[in-house]
Amino acid sequence: MARGVTNVVGVDIGADAIKAVQLRKTGAGLRVIGRPGCVPTPSGSVAGGVVVDEEAVAGTIRQMVRD
């Protein structure tokens, strides 16, 4: 983690789902903030572990953050 950073977002992009969680650095380690998110990956946007439709995946992540 970069020096001075206390909040980070972890994102897992898979063929079936995109998952995200916001974490806060505390004296005891990392703590989950809020509620983790999980949404279906747009059909055909990930193939063989590679994002092939960046716009679709980015749009889905943006929508997840808004919700």
Secondary structure by P-SEA (a helix, b strand, c coil): ccccccbbbbbbbcccbbbbbbbbbcccccccccbbbbbbcccccccccccccaaaaaaaaaaaaac
